[in-house]
Amino acid sequence: MEYISTRNSEKTFSFQDVLLRGLAPDGGLFVPKIFPTFNINELENLRNLSYRELATKIIYKFCSDEFSENEIKNLVEISYRSFRAKDVVKIEKMGKLNLLELFHGPTLAFKDIAMQVIGNMYQKVLEKNNLKINIIVATSGDTGAAAISAIKDRRNMNIFVLHPDKKISDVQRKFMTTVNSKNVFNIALEGNFDDCQKVVKTMFADKTFSSSINMSGVNSINWSRIVIQIVYYFFSFFKISEKGEKINFSVPTGNFGDIYAGYVAKKMGLPINKLVIATNKNDILKRVIKTGLYKPTKVEHTISPSMDIQVASNFERLIFDICSNNSKKILNLMNDFSQKREFKLEKESVEKIKESFCSESLSENETRFIISEIYKNNKMLIDPHTAVGIGVTQKIPLKEKTIVLSTAHPSKFSDVVAKETGVEPNLPESLQGVLTKKEEYKRLPKNLENLKKYILKQI
Ligand SMILES: *Cc1c(COP(=O)(O)O)cnc(C)c1O
């Protein structure tokens, strides 16, 4: 399979390039030149596979030049060994809705599902090529923890994680800062998540710096994360749908990575009706679908911090596809964006997006209300991100069955959940150590040169 950049569809890249670079050299995002598809019969043959079998089949489609199917099978096996759910994920019925619980991995958010596999993929590729890399990643809370858990103690990699100082939950921070491993470096940046992401993007774009340290990224812009996330759309679809039935997915969205994986699943032939973009007050995606204008406003700090994002990086992949892989058009839009901090989509593009997507947002009060209602009616504790995913389905009339992605364990946001339900959600026993272990992190100002110096000193 060949890959191209959303900003240059002429030059092609291998899966190994895509995995290790994260971002294309021209600043664009990697996408496959042609998406693999399953016809109806092939889809039915996937219906009864176990999660791990399905993961092997789907992931292999995207990286068969780099790995054998058996290698992928082994990577998948090793990666999900520590998960607390037999099938990696769990599905809970809740009336008309189905909750797809994606938080049974080591750091209690959906990001573990992709990151654990990526850690093992990196190791394999680096060993084959005798390479050493430095991973630098910005996190709105959960990516960092998932990445650290996947990369810690590995020989060929260091990982630097930038989180926005004081803007993530205590439990989120502790999952990162209590790991105590020689190759893990935590940085609390004095700014918000968009600042963290911008700094990382600028470092990538600085070719002298990024190549001097063999810099790599595992942010949700890394294509391999998307590939691994496609799997649970297929898996849950088969568990919930009858043959020939279309269903919806509601996805709590920040950087547009998780929901874009759903879009790829749809492109591959999975009969998804609508993908619902569920956002908190940071509703740039809802606005762009309404008006075509992509214009970030100030990031609002909310009780669902992993979605406190205004620049939804993966959205570029969607518009590239909607504009029929016209990379010149994307380049123009992105130039507009870097100069004016906004761009406008054509009406036709917006209509195309609406064929697959709809969007709603939830206020803080509405989110709190959902957490308390779900506890009252279903005796279930849900985290605030999942609550946003559920809440928006009450604002949009949808006839079909809907699967809501439940993206984090309630104990990761225990303060909010306890306040709304009166019940303190407990961390799974095996993870309770993070609450008391010693934390280690470096607080740094929002200054690029400073940051580079710090990184160079550690490696
Ligand atoms: C990262 C995250 C999201 C948002 O996912 P994107 O891929 O950035 O859209 C939602 N919920 C939780 C709990 C997360 O950690």
The ligand as an SDF file (V2000), in Angstrom:
LIG
                    3D

 15 15  0  0  0  0  0  0  0  0999 V2000
   -8.6180   11.8690   23.1610 C   0  0  0  0  0  0  0  0  0  0  0  0
   -9.9500   11.7030   23.7450 C   0  0  0  0  0  0  0  0  0  0  0  0
  -11.1030   12.0680   23.0300 C   0  0  0  0  0  0  0  0  0  0  0  0
  -11.0370   12.7320   21.6770 C   0  0  0  0  0  0  0  0  0  0  0  0
  -10.5050   11.8950   20.6780 O   0  0  0  0  0  0  0  0  0  0  0  0
  -10.0110   12.5160   19.2940 P   0  0  0  0  0  0  0  0  0  0  0  0
   -9.4170   11.3800   18.5500 O   0  0  0  0  0  0  0  0  0  0  0  0
   -8.9840   13.5640   19.6580 O   0  0  0  0  0  0  0  0  0  0  0  0
  -11.1790   13.1260   18.6390 O   0  0  0  0  0  0  0  0  0  0  0  0
  -12.3200   11.8210   23.6240 C   0  0  0  0  0  0  0  0  0  0  0  0
  -12.4300   11.2520   24.8370 N   0  0  0  0  0  0  0  0  0  0  0  0
  -11.3440   10.8990   25.5570 C   0  0  0  0  0  0  0  0  0  0  0  0
  -11.5170   10.3060   26.9040 C   0  0  0  0  0  0  0  0  0  0  0  0
  -10.0630   11.0980   25.0330 C   0  0  0  0  0  0  0  0  0  0  0  0
   -8.9950   10.7320   25.7370 O   0  0  0  0  0  0  0  0  0  0  0  0
  1  2  1  0
  2  3  1  0
  2 14  2  0
  3  4  1  0
  3 10  2  0
  4  5  1  0
  5  6  1  0
  6  7  2  0
  6  8  1  0
  6  9  1  0
 10 11  1  0
 11 12  2  0
 12 13  1  0
 12 14  1  0
 14 15  1  0
M  END
$$$$
